[in-house]
Structures are given as structure tokens and as C-alpha cells.
Amino acid sequence: MDTRFTDELWESITPIYQQILEHPFIKGLTDGSLPAPAFRQYVIQDALYLQDFARSIAAATAKAPKDAWAETLAGHARDTLVVERSLHEGLFKDWGITTEEVFNTPPSPTNLAYTSYLVRVAYREPFEEVIGALLPCYWIYWEVGKQLEEAGSPNPDYQRWIDTYASEEFAVPVREVLAIANEMVADLSDARRARVRRHFVTCSKYEWMFWDAAWRLEDWPVKGKE
Ligand SMILES: Cc1ncc(CN)c(N)n1
């Protein structure tokens, strides 16, 4: 398989990926120093995030110009999320947090900005751009999972998180979406490839920001009656 396009994409985010690995949230997963409230906030926000992520994959499915890609993505909208949801549900059960509480939590400013961007691209832009926006969500998590796997974590919750994203179950859809990304650009002009890259870089920045928001226990600076 020709992986030149995705190699180029990864090259375009190497400084961002490096900063992700150096972020205290990520470092704190392996050395155990991540404060529990930051992890809890992250997992709750992530459960909200996944709702829009799934809808964005479904929109990509509807736009797929090839049946084989539509079938693959339809499977992701259902199955990929099952793996991540089971991680979340296990943690919520251990923490005594109900599904109702989770889904009644307002999205943080960063979460809302990221998911709004994803959904906007998914509904407004052509198929290849939607894949560009979705790709960091798959790929960065897999790379981070693999990177942290060797060090592991003294904290069982953080170890579960690492195991999920380093797992073969998570790797399969990542490889599939990478294959779609490399195939879909075969006949694309440089200008259209650049638009894919722009979304890829933007969403990679949002990935860093998502962990950072939880680390800072981000909240809205002003409040109404919610
Ligand atoms: C914010 C975020 N980005 C990506 C993933 C991996 N699907 C996730 N669970 N959360």
C-alpha cells in the first residue's frame, strides 16, 4: 500500500505530537502523577465527545464515494465506539457515576469547540476533508497508546486507558481508516490534498487542547442557569 500521503500528514504534526507526549496529562498517566479529578473530567468529557465523533463518522459514511469505504466506516461508527464506551462505562461504574450524570454534564469550552468543528466539517465538506478531520482522533490515540504501553502505569484506571488504546481491537479500525486516506487521494489535486491536511492539523491541535483542558479542569468562565 502506498502510504506516502499519511506519512506526509504525520510529518505535518510532528511538533504537535511531541507536545502531546510531553504534556503533564499524558506523562501523568504513566508515572501516576495525573490528579484523579483531571482524569475524571477527561473521561466524562470524552463520553460526550464520542457522541459527536460517532455522528461525524456516520456523515462520512453517507458521503463515501466507494461502497467498500462506506461499509468500513459504518462498522467504525458502531464497533470502534463500543471499545471506548466499555472503557468509560467500567470507569463510571467504579466511580459511582451514573450515565444520566455524565450526559447531563455540559461540554467544556474546548470540547464544544472541537466537536462543533468536527460536525461542521462532517456536514459541510467533501468526503476527503471529513476523513482528514477524523483521522487524528483515530491515529493519535493509537500512537499514544502504543507509546505508553511499555512504561505502563501504577494506577489501574490509567493502565486500563493505556491498554484500550494500545490494543489490537483499537488498531484494526485505525489501519482501515489510514488505508482509506491513502486511497482517497489518488486522483486529488494538490489544492484538495492541502485542504485535507489543514483539517488534519487543526484536529491534531484540538487533541492536544482536549487533554490540556482536562488537565486545567477547564470550566466556562461565566455561568447561567443550567
Ligand atoms: C478527544 C478524543 N479524541 C480521540 C479519541 C479516540 N477515538 C477520543 N476518545 N477522544
The ligand as a Gaussian input file, in Angstrom:
#p B3LYP/6-31G(d) Opt

LIG

0 1
 C      -10.898000      13.691000      22.250000
 C      -10.730000      12.306000      21.721000
 N      -10.098000      12.134000      20.528000
 C       -9.968000      10.842000      20.045000
 C      -10.456000       9.756000      20.718000
 C      -10.273000       8.394000      20.172000
 N      -11.412000       7.953000      19.475000
 C      -11.121000      10.002000      21.888000
 N      -11.650000       9.011000      22.603000
 N      -11.250000      11.287000      22.408000

